[in-house]
Amino acid sequence: MTDIEKAYAQTFSGRSGELVLQHLRKITIERVLGPNASDSELRSIEAQRALVHQISQMISRGRGAS
């Protein structure tokens, strides 16, 4: 576990951190684009999802889980 992983775990600990992470998941991972979504929109949301996933992974590693 690195210092940055510990920092992510600490930053997103507590009620406020959980609320923020839940909100990020809601607006990215749980967001559904319709069949008329453009290639640009699809790429953008996928990049956002990847970032939220990376944050979640850093938190998990910082808490000692993989």
DSSP file (Angstrom, degrees, kcal/mol; ACC not computed):
  #  RESIDUE AA STRUCTURE BP1 BP2  ACC     N-H-->O    O-->H-N    N-H-->O    O-->H-N    TCO  KAPPA ALPHA  PHI   PSI    X-CA   Y-CA   Z-CA
    1    1 A M              0   0    0      0, 0.0     2,-0.2     0, 0.0    61,-0.1   0.000 360.0 360.0 360.0 131.0    0.0    0.0    0.0
    2    2 A T     >  -     0   0    0      1,-0.1     4,-2.1     0, 0.0     5,-0.2  -0.481 360.0-107.2 -97.3 169.1    1.4    3.4   -1.0
    3    3 A D  H  > S+     0   0    0      1,-0.2     4,-2.2     2,-0.2     5,-0.1   0.880 119.9  53.5 -61.1 -38.3    1.0    6.8    0.6
    4    4 A I  H  > S+     0   0    0      2,-0.2     4,-2.2     1,-0.2    -1,-0.2   0.880 107.3  50.9 -68.4 -35.9   -1.3    7.9   -2.3
    5    5 A E  H  > S+     0   0    0      2,-0.2     4,-2.3     1,-0.2    57,-0.3   0.909 110.7  49.0 -64.6 -41.6   -3.6    4.9   -1.7
    6    6 A K  H  X S+     0   0    0     -4,-2.1     4,-2.4     2,-0.2    -2,-0.2   0.887 109.4  53.0 -62.8 -38.9   -3.7    5.7    2.0
    7    7 A A  H  X S+     0   0    0     -4,-2.2     4,-2.8     2,-0.2    -2,-0.2   0.901 108.4  49.4 -65.5 -41.1   -4.5    9.3    1.1
    8    8 A Y  H  X S+     0   0    0     -4,-2.2     4,-2.3     2,-0.2    -2,-0.2   0.943 111.6  49.3 -61.3 -46.6   -7.4    8.2   -1.2
    9    9 A A  H  < S+     0   0    0     -4,-2.3    -2,-0.2    49,-0.3    -1,-0.2   0.904 114.8  44.5 -59.6 -42.5   -8.8    6.0    1.6
   10   10 A Q  H >< S+     0   0    0     -4,-2.4     3,-1.2     1,-0.2    -1,-0.2   0.911 111.8  52.2 -69.3 -42.6   -8.6    8.8    4.1
   11   11 A T  H 3< S+     0   0    0     -4,-2.8    -2,-0.2     1,-0.3    -1,-0.2   0.879 115.8  40.2 -61.7 -39.3  -10.1   11.4    1.8
   12   12 A F  T 3< S+     0   0    0     -4,-2.3    -1,-0.3    -5,-0.2    -2,-0.2   0.187  93.1 109.5 -99.5  17.4  -13.1    9.3    1.0
   13   13 A S    <>  +     0   0    0     -3,-1.2     4,-0.9     4,-0.1     3,-0.1  -0.472  61.2  31.5 -84.7 163.8  -13.6    8.0    4.5
   14   14 A G  H  > S-     0   0    0      1,-0.2     4,-2.0     2,-0.2     5,-0.2  -0.061 106.9 -58.4  79.8 175.6  -16.5    9.1    6.6
   15   15 A R  H  > S+     0   0    0      1,-0.2     4,-2.3     2,-0.2     5,-0.2   0.888 132.3  51.5 -63.2 -43.4  -20.0   10.1    5.6
   16   16 A S  H  > S+     0   0    0      1,-0.2     4,-2.4     2,-0.2    -1,-0.2   0.923 110.5  48.5 -62.8 -45.0  -19.0   13.0    3.4
   17   17 A G  H  X S+     0   0    0     -4,-0.9     4,-2.4     1,-0.2    -1,-0.2   0.898 111.7  49.5 -62.0 -41.5  -16.5   10.8    1.4
   18   18 A E  H  X S+     0   0    0     -4,-2.0     4,-2.5     2,-0.2    -1,-0.2   0.891 110.5  51.0 -65.5 -39.5  -19.1    8.1    1.0
   19   19 A L  H  X S+     0   0    0     -4,-2.3     4,-2.3     2,-0.2    -2,-0.2   0.917 111.4  47.5 -63.4 -43.6  -21.7   10.6   -0.2
   20   20 A V  H  X S+     0   0    0     -4,-2.4     4,-2.6     2,-0.2    -2,-0.2   0.934 113.5  47.0 -63.8 -46.5  -19.3   12.1   -2.8
   21   21 A L  H  X S+     0   0    0     -4,-2.4     4,-2.3     1,-0.2    -2,-0.2   0.900 111.4  51.4 -63.7 -40.5  -18.3    8.6   -4.1
   22   22 A Q  H  X S+     0   0    0     -4,-2.5     4,-2.3     2,-0.2    -1,-0.2   0.908 110.9  49.0 -61.3 -42.1  -21.9    7.6   -4.3
   23   23 A H  H  X S+     0   0    0     -4,-2.3     4,-2.3     2,-0.2    -2,-0.2   0.918 109.5  51.5 -64.1 -44.1  -22.7   10.7   -6.3
   24   24 A L  H  X S+     0   0    0     -4,-2.6     4,-0.8     1,-0.2     5,-0.4   0.906 111.2  48.3 -60.3 -41.5  -19.8   10.1   -8.7
   25   25 A R  H ><>S+     0   0    0     -4,-2.3     5,-2.6     1,-0.2     3,-0.6   0.914 110.2  52.3 -63.8 -42.0  -21.0    6.6   -9.3
   26   26 A K  H 3<5S+     0   0    0     -4,-2.3    -2,-0.2     1,-0.2    -1,-0.2   0.894 112.9  42.7 -62.9 -41.1  -24.5    7.8   -9.9
   27   27 A I  H 3<5S+     0   0    0     -4,-2.3    -1,-0.2    -5,-0.1    -2,-0.2   0.519 132.0  18.7 -86.9  -3.8  -23.5   10.4  -12.5
   28   28 A T  T X<5S+     0   0    0     -4,-0.8     3,-0.8    -3,-0.6    -3,-0.2   0.602 127.9  32.0-124.6 -72.3  -21.0    8.1  -14.3
   29   29 A I  T 3 5S+     0   0    0     -5,-0.4    -3,-0.2     1,-0.3    -4,-0.1   0.874 125.7  41.7 -63.8 -40.6  -21.2    4.3  -13.7
   30   30 A E  T 3 <S+     0   0    0     -5,-2.6    -1,-0.3     2,-0.1     2,-0.3   0.516  91.1 108.9 -86.7  -4.7  -25.0    4.2  -13.3
   31   31 A R    <   -     0   0    0     -3,-0.8     2,-0.5    -6,-0.4    -4,-0.1  -0.535  54.6-156.7 -76.1 135.6  -25.7    6.7  -16.1
   32   32 A V        -     0   0    0     -2,-0.3     2,-0.3     0, 0.0    -2,-0.1  -0.958   1.8-152.0-116.1 126.9  -27.3    5.2  -19.2
   33   33 A L        -     0   0    0     -2,-0.5     9,-0.0     1,-0.1     0, 0.0  -0.757  22.2-118.6 -95.1 145.1  -26.9    6.9  -22.6
   34   34 A G    >   -     0   0    0     -2,-0.3     3,-1.7     1,-0.1    -1,-0.1  -0.135  31.8 -94.9 -75.5 174.6  -29.6    6.4  -25.2
   35   35 A P  T 3  S+     0   0    0      0, 0.0    -1,-0.1     0, 0.0    -2,-0.0   0.661 121.9  60.9 -66.6 -15.3  -29.2    4.8  -28.6
   36   36 A N  T 3  S+     0   0    0      2,-0.0     2,-0.1     0, 0.0    -2,-0.0   0.319  74.1 130.5 -93.6   8.8  -28.7    8.2  -30.2
   37   37 A A    <   -     0   0    0     -3,-1.7     2,-0.1     1,-0.1    -4,-0.0  -0.373  57.2-123.8 -64.1 137.9  -25.6    9.0  -28.1
   38   38 A S     >  -     0   0    0      1,-0.1     4,-2.5    -2,-0.1     5,-0.2  -0.323  20.2-108.9 -78.3 164.4  -22.8   10.2  -30.3
   39   39 A D  H  > S+     0   0    0      1,-0.2     4,-2.4     2,-0.2     5,-0.2   0.889 121.5  53.7 -57.9 -40.2  -19.3    8.7  -30.4
   40   40 A S  H  > S+     0   0    0      2,-0.2     4,-2.3     1,-0.2    -1,-0.2   0.907 108.4  48.3 -63.0 -43.5  -18.0   11.7  -28.5
   41   41 A E  H  > S+     0   0    0      2,-0.2     4,-2.6     1,-0.2     5,-0.2   0.914 111.7  50.0 -63.7 -43.0  -20.6   11.3  -25.7
   42   42 A L  H  X S+     0   0    0     -4,-2.5     4,-2.1     1,-0.2    -2,-0.2   0.913 112.1  47.2 -62.6 -43.2  -19.8    7.6  -25.4
   43   43 A R  H  X S+     0   0    0     -4,-2.4     4,-2.0    -5,-0.2    -1,-0.2   0.900 112.1  50.9 -65.0 -40.5  -16.1    8.2  -25.2
   44   44 A S  H  X S+     0   0    0     -4,-2.3     4,-2.1     2,-0.2    -2,-0.2   0.943 111.9  44.7 -63.8 -49.0  -16.6   11.0  -22.6
   45   45 A I  H  X S+     0   0    0     -4,-2.6     4,-2.6     1,-0.2    -1,-0.2   0.873 111.8  53.8 -66.2 -34.9  -18.8    8.9  -20.3
   46   46 A E  H  X S+     0   0    0     -4,-2.1     4,-2.2    -5,-0.2    -1,-0.2   0.890 108.2  49.7 -66.4 -37.3  -16.4    5.9  -20.6
   47   47 A A  H  X S+     0   0    0     -4,-2.0     4,-1.9     2,-0.2    -2,-0.2   0.900 111.4  49.2 -65.3 -40.4  -13.5    8.1  -19.6
   48   48 A Q  H  X S+     0   0    0     -4,-2.1     4,-2.2     2,-0.2    -2,-0.2   0.912 110.7  50.2 -64.3 -42.6  -15.5    9.4  -16.6
   49   49 A R  H  X S+     0   0    0     -4,-2.6     4,-2.5     1,-0.2    -2,-0.2   0.903 108.5  52.6 -61.9 -41.5  -16.4    5.8  -15.6
   50   50 A A  H  X S+     0   0    0     -4,-2.2     4,-2.3     1,-0.2    -1,-0.2   0.889 108.9  50.2 -62.5 -38.9  -12.8    4.8  -15.8
   51   51 A L  H  X S+     0   0    0     -4,-1.9     4,-2.4     2,-0.2    -2,-0.2   0.919 110.8  47.8 -66.5 -43.7  -11.7    7.6  -13.5
   52   52 A V  H  X S+     0   0    0     -4,-2.2     4,-2.4     1,-0.2    -2,-0.2   0.893 111.8  51.5 -64.2 -39.0  -14.4    6.7  -10.9
   53   53 A H  H  X S+     0   0    0     -4,-2.5     4,-2.3     2,-0.2    -2,-0.2   0.919 109.1  50.4 -62.6 -42.8  -13.3    3.1  -11.1
   54   54 A Q  H  X S+     0   0    0     -4,-2.3     4,-2.3     2,-0.2    -2,-0.2   0.909 109.8  50.3 -61.9 -42.9   -9.7    4.1  -10.6
   55   55 A I  H  X S+     0   0    0     -4,-2.4     4,-2.3     1,-0.2    -1,-0.2   0.932 110.5  50.1 -60.0 -46.1  -10.7    6.2   -7.5
   56   56 A S  H  X S+     0   0    0     -4,-2.4     4,-2.4     1,-0.2    -2,-0.2   0.889 110.3  50.0 -60.2 -40.6  -12.6    3.2   -6.1
   57   57 A Q  H  X S+     0   0    0     -4,-2.3     4,-2.5     2,-0.2    -1,-0.2   0.898 109.3  50.7 -65.7 -40.7   -9.6    1.0   -6.6
   58   58 A M  H  X S+     0   0    0     -4,-2.3     4,-2.3     2,-0.2   -49,-0.3   0.901 110.6  49.9 -64.2 -39.7   -7.2    3.4   -4.9
   59   59 A I  H  X S+     0   0    0     -4,-2.3     4,-1.6     2,-0.2    -2,-0.2   0.939 110.9  49.3 -62.9 -47.4   -9.6    3.6   -1.9
   60   60 A S  H  <>S+     0   0    0     -4,-2.4     5,-2.6     1,-0.2     4,-0.3   0.917 113.1  45.9 -59.8 -44.7   -9.9   -0.2   -1.7
   61   61 A R  H ><5S+     0   0    0     -4,-2.5     3,-1.2     1,-0.2    -1,-0.2   0.887 110.6  54.1 -66.3 -37.3   -6.1   -0.6   -1.8
   62   62 A G  H 3<5S+     0   0    0     -4,-2.3    -1,-0.2   -57,-0.3    -2,-0.2   0.781 106.8  51.5 -66.8 -26.4   -5.7    2.2    0.7
   63   63 A R  T 3<5S-     0   0    0     -4,-1.6    -1,-0.3    -3,-0.2    -2,-0.2   0.450 124.9-104.0 -88.0  -0.9   -8.0    0.4    3.1
   64   64 A G  T < 5S+     0   0    0     -3,-1.2     2,-0.3     1,-0.4    -3,-0.2   0.493  86.0 112.8  94.1   3.5   -6.0   -2.8    2.7
   65   65 A A      <       0   0    0     -5,-2.6    -1,-0.4    -6,-0.2    -2,-0.2  -0.729 360.0 360.0-104.5 158.1   -8.4   -4.7    0.4
   66   66 A S              0   0    0     -2,-0.3    -5,-0.1    -3,-0.1    -1,-0.1   0.402 360.0 360.0-108.8 360.0   -7.7   -5.5   -3.3
